[in-house]
Amino acid sequence: MDKFRMMFQFLQSNQESFMNGICGIMALASAQMYSAFEFSCPCMPEYNYTYGIGLLVIPPIWFFLLGFVLNNNVSVLAEEWKRPTGSRTKDPTILRYMFCSITQRSLIAPALWVSVTLMDGKSFLCAFSINLDIEKFGNSSFVKGMSETEKIRLLARIPCKDLFEHQEIRVAATRYIKCISQACGWIFLLMMTFTAFLIRAIRPCFTQAAFLKTKYWSHYIDIERKMFDETCKEHAKSFAKVCIHQYFENISGEMQSLHRHRSGQDDSGDEGEDKRSDEDKLLGIRAQDDMNKVLWNWHTCKPALALRKDQMDGENSSKLNGKINEGFNGFANGHAHETKKREWAVYYSKV
């Protein structure tokens, strides 16, 4: 369990690796599902095209939506898009970058499903068998005298080897359609690879500054949300511990005093240190209404992205005032502090 916990913590800390792992698992799951899927063409003119195209389109849509569901950044994107502006402005380029990043990862599994389906060719054969010219694949004398409806019904049975009597024509037609399907599959893979190359390689070259800016602030939004959740968890844990501790103090004061008397001074000191640490983690928020107000203000009016230097300036000014006071006291006592002499060495080059 410790190993799994460490792995889960690592994946949570590294969001990009976690999402890449999820995309890889979904891609493998799509390929495994297709290999385990029993393809059964209805071999009816009314349903062949719908079944074949549906098998090619509907599972990729499901995998695409599943990629959005499993991606944690979707909730971050929705919160950033719908939040009130407040003191922090919303940058549409950051939202577009986050949406494009989520979409790219969600397209991996659907692209793999479409490519595997086209390479296999069964759905393509089921969808387009009624459009074949049967005279090109062998002796088609038996077709003469058939009406157009009977020909379509005969062609719809080509994917089903048990229902089509003329096996030579069926094998030739099946190879022909599968060849076209595989060609479409390779073209699809080439287009997807070329598109990924354009997105990954060429886009940063033209807008490098804007790309770095949007990438930085999208990471900031994700990290800020994680740290806010962690801070809220720590505050809730400390709030619960202090609340329970105060409850037992009020209800069972005598038992607590007896326990302290038996346990000794060291244990009470440790408990006091733990209590002080929990009190510090409350950050001055000790009431339910105050916490609700803090959460509401965080949602409605997030702080501006401009860090204050009040504390640093205070520390620097105190140090400066201390030095000035020391110097003044030294002169008042008739002697000044010895100043350190510095030697400077200057080198000239004739290059």
Secondary structure as UniProt FT lines:
FT   HELIX           2..13
FT   HELIX           15..36
FT   TURN            45..47
FT   HELIX           48..70
FT   HELIX           73..82
FT   TURN            86..87
FT   HELIX           92..106
FT   HELIX           108..120
FT   HELIX           122..128
FT   HELIX           129..131
FT   HELIX           134..137
FT   HELIX           141..143
FT   TURN            144..145
FT   HELIX           148..156
FT   TURN            157..159
FT   TURN            161..163
FT   HELIX           167..197
FT   HELIX           198..202
FT   HELIX           203..206
FT   HELIX           208..251
FT   HELIX           253..263
FT   HELIX           265..281
FT   TURN            282..284
FT   HELIX           288..300
FT   HELIX           310..332
FT   TURN            333..334
//
